[in-house]
Amino acid sequence: MQTDLATALDRLAPANAGWVHDTEGPDDMPAHVKTMLTGVSLHVPVAAGRLALGAWQGIYLAEHRARPHRREVQLQYIGSKRPLR
């Protein structure tokens, strides 16, 4: 079952759109377009050692390729664990 976001991305960059760039398969170019739309990095403020997200916010990881492969996620924390004053 796909999420609403995945469905929207598939509509914006369908695999069967006749892309010229398909070196690594039919999902190659659609994956590039989807990555442009969703981004490859994220900055999230941290306050008092906790993610400072709103009530309805979350962090989502989306894989745009169907072919099995490995991915790595890197986290870089910049700041202090001291509470805000």
Buried (B, 14 or more C-beta within 10 A) or exposed (E): EEEEEBEEBBEEBBBEEEBEEEEEEBBBBBBEBBBEEBEEEEEEEEEEEEEEEEEEEEEEEEEBBEEEEEEEEEEEEEEEEEEEE
